[in-house]
């Protein structure tokens, strides 16, 4: 049974040693530059091995205590197992803390300190664990092993210090985060109050000031059919007319497949300044929209769908036609639209 326990201690110790070694090698003995940005995903490996080291030290310490590694100090091996298990946890935590201190560039995280915490002290504790696994039981109570135990105790003691530093850092980080959240909430509340004090026209002008000069025309006219405020419509239309490629944007939008965008352009034609109207050119665009709208009404009637009110759309086309040249093409398109509007049910039944 004693041999089996010794073998178990050795295996757990070797696992802890191997995991610690891999962790340290991944950092180049804490001399390499910590990965940043997308490369930080590479820290998964050393974090995993550091966690494995914690478990290995924990298991090895608990097993060493159950074999009598603290018989020189305690009469109960169960208590010794508990104490050394916790000590192993702290040593593994020191390895993990050294890794975190390196990756986070902690002020105390220089090469010498990190190697002392993450390499030298764990190595001393490993020697203690291996010794406790194979030293004869009577010698575990001797002065030599007692001296080794006291020396090895420095490793978990440093683990306690690292844990306290980590706890302090966590508390500070949470405090900073809480302050940042409170400041952001106050900033948002102040901004909401400021916006609430503005008139709708002022809010819209402020929003539009963030738009790109080449903002697609459909984003500026899509809401016009639903906008009840004439002053707000005027602001949208003024901004739309400032587009550097207005004519091409108007042509592409008035001939697109989205009825609500075409409807917005029709409102634009109705309410835009007279000196911007191009009667012949816009008559052609209006005729195209009238034919598309008539086709949509024949297929689905006048019911509102696809965010567009086809009844209002048809009425607005008729109004816009009064501002452009009544060409034969436009007249025919309006007759087609009128027929679809007057007989929507019959047209849909077909």
N, C-alpha and C positions, 0 to 999 in steps of 0.2 A: 504493500500500500504506500509506503514511504517513497519507493522508487517511482511508482506511478505519479505520485504528487510532484516529485522532483522533475519528472519528464514534462508534466503539465505546466509547471512554472517555467521551465526552459522554453517550451513551445510558445507560451504567451509572451515571454520576454523577447524571443526572437522575432515574433510578429511585431511587437512594439519597436524593436530596434530597426527592422527592415522598413517599417512605415515611417519612422523618424528619418532614416537615411534617405529615402525617396523624397520626402518633404524637403529636406535640406538641399539635396542635389537639384531639385527643381528650381531652387532660388539661387543656385550657384554659390552655396555657403553664404547666402544673404548679400552677395556682392553684385548680382545682376540688377538691372533696372526693372521695377515692377511693371507688368503689362498694363496698358491703358486702353480705353475704348473697347472696340470689338475683340481685341486681343486678350482682354481680361477674362474671357471665357476659359482661357488656358489655366486659370487658377483653380478650376474644378478639381484637377488631378491632385495638386498638393493639399487642397482643403480636404479631399477625401482621405488621403493618406494620413493627414494630421488627425482626422477623426478616428481613423483606425489605430493610430498610436495611442490616443486617449483610451480606447477600449482595451488595447493590449496591456498598457500600464495598469489599468484598473484591475484586469483579471489577474495579471502576474502578481500585483501587490496583495490582492486578497488571498491568493493561493499561498504566497510566501508567508503571510501572517498565520494561515491555518497550519503551516508546517512548523511554526515556532520561531519565526525570525525575530519576534519581540519577546521571546521567553526571558531574556535578560532583564526586561522591564516589567512585563505583565505576567500574571498567572493564568489569565484566560486567553486562549488562542482565538476564541471567537471575537473578542474585543480587538486583539492584535490584527486579525483578518480585516475587521472593519476599518481600523486605523490605517493599515497599509493599503487597503483598497482605495480609501479616500486620498492617501498620499499619491498613489499611482494616478488617480484622476487629476490631481493638481499638477503632477509632472507632465502628463499628456496635455493638460491645459496650457502649460508653459510653452510646449512645442507649438501648439495652435496659436497661442498669443504672440510668439515670435514671428510666425507666418503673417498674422494679421498686422503686427507692427511694421513688418517689412512692406507688405502690400499697400498699407495705408500711409506709409512714410511718416510714422509717428515720430515726434521729436526725440524720443529716446532710442529710436530704431536705427542706431549705427551698427556697423559690421561687427565690432568687438562685442557690444552688448548683446546683439541678437545671437551670435555664436555661443556666447557664454550661457544664455538662457535656453537656446534651442538645441545646442549640441553638447557642450561640456557637462552641464548639470544632469541632463537626461542620461548621458553616458555613465556618470557616476552612479546614478540610481540603477542603471542596468547591471553594473558590476555588483551592486548590493543584492539585486534580485537573483542573479546567477549564483552568487556565493551562498545565498540563503537556500538555494535549491539543492546544493551538493555538499555543503559543509556538514560534517557529522553533527548530529543533534546535540551532543554534550558541548561541542565547541561553539554552538550558537549562543551559549551563555557566557562565553569567555570574553576577556577584555579586548582582544583584537577585533572580534566581530562587533563588539559594542562600539569601538572607535569608528569602524566602517559605517555602522548604522547612524551614528551621530553626524558623520560627514555627509552621508547620503541624505540626511534630513534637510540639508540646505536646498535640495532640489524642490521638494514640495513647498518649502518656505518661500522660495522665489515664485512658485506657482501661485501662492496666496497673494503675493505682491502684484503679480501680473493680473490676477483676477480682480483685485481692487482697482488697479489702474483701468482695466477694461470696464468695470462697473462705473467708475467715475466718468470715463469717456462717454459711456452710454447715457448716463444721466445728463451730462452736458449737452450731448447731441439732441436728446429729447427736449431739453429746455430751449435750445436754439430753434428746434423745429416748431415748438409751441409758439415761441415769439414770432417766428416767420409766418406761421399760419394766422396768428392774431393780426399781424401787420397787413397780410394780404387780405384778410376779411375786412379790416378797417378801410383799406384802399378801395376794395370793391364797393363797400357801402357808401363811401364818399363819392365814388364815380356814379353809382346809381342815383344818389341824391342830386348830383350835379345834372345828370341827364334828365331826371324828373322835372327839374326846374326850367328846362328848355321848352320852347314851343315845338310842336310837331315839325314845323318847317325848319327850325334850327337843328333839330336832331337829324332830319333827313340830309340837310346840307353837310352836317358833320360826317355822317356816314358816307356820303358820296365823295367827300374829300379824300377818302382812303381808297377809292376805286382807281384802277389803272386808266390812263388816258385812252387806251385801246380796248377797254372793256367791251365785250360783245354786245351788240345792240339789243339782242333778245333779253339780256339780263336787265336792261333799263326800261323795256316796254312791256314785259310780261305781266306786270301788276297793274297796268293802266286800266284795263277793263273793270277791275274790282275796286279801284281807288275812287272813293266818293268825294274826296276833297279836291276842289278845283285848284287850290293853291299848291297842293302837293303834286298834282298831275303836272302843273306848270313847271315845277322844279325838275321833275323827271324828264320832261320833254326838253327843257333847256339843256340839261346835261346830255341827253341823247344827241341833240343837234351839234354838240361840241366834238363829236367823234371825228377823228382826222380822216376816216374813210367812210363817211356817213352814207354816201350814195350806194356804194357796193354792199355795205352792211344792210341797208334798207332793202335792196333788191334780194339779197340772199334770204333775209328773214321773211319777207312778204311772199316768197315762193317756196318756203319750207313746208314740211308736212305737219308741223305743230300749229293747230288752229289758234290756240291762245296767244302764240307769238304773233301770228298774222293779225289777230284781233287787236293786239296792242299797237301794231303799226298803223292800223286803221284809225285808232284814237289819236295817234300821233299826227296823221294827216289832217284830221278834223281840227285839232287845236294848235298846230304849229303856226308860226307867223306866216302871213300871206307872202312875204317877200322870199320865203324859202321854198315855196311851192313850185314844182316844175310840172305844169299841167299835163303835157303830153306824155312825159316819162312816167309820171305817177298814175296816169290813166291806164297805162299798160299793166303796171303792177297791181292796180286795183281790180282790173279785169281778171287777172290770174287768180287773185284771192277769191273773187266772186265765184268763179267756176269751181274752185276747190271746195268752197263752203257749200255751194249748191249740191255738189256731189256727196258731201258728208251728210247733208240734210236728207237727201234721197235715200241714203243708206241707213241712217239712224234717226231720222226725224229731228224735231226741234228740241228734244230733251237735252238737258245739260249733261255733258260727259267730257272726259279728258280735260277737266278744269275750264271748259269753255261753255259760255251761254250762246248757243247758235242763234236764238231768236234775236238777242241783242247784237250779235255779230252782224247778222243780215241788215238790221236797221242802221247800224253804224256805217256799213258799206254804202248804203243809200245816201247817208249824210255826206260821207267823204266824196262821193261822186259829184257833188255840187261844187267842189273846189278844184276839180280837174277838167280837162277837155273831154267832152262826151263823144268819144270816137265810136265808130261802128263796132269795134271789138268790145268796148266797154258796154255799149248799149245791148249787144247780144248777150254778154255775160250777165248783165243786170236782169234781162228778161228771163234768162235761165234760172237765176237765183229767185226771182219773184215767183216763177212757176213752182219751184221746189218748196218755197215758204207757204204758198197758197194751198198746196195739196201734199202736205208732208205725210199724212197717214196713207193716202193712196200710193204715193211714191214709195213709202216704206214697204207696203204690202207687195209691191212688185218684186 
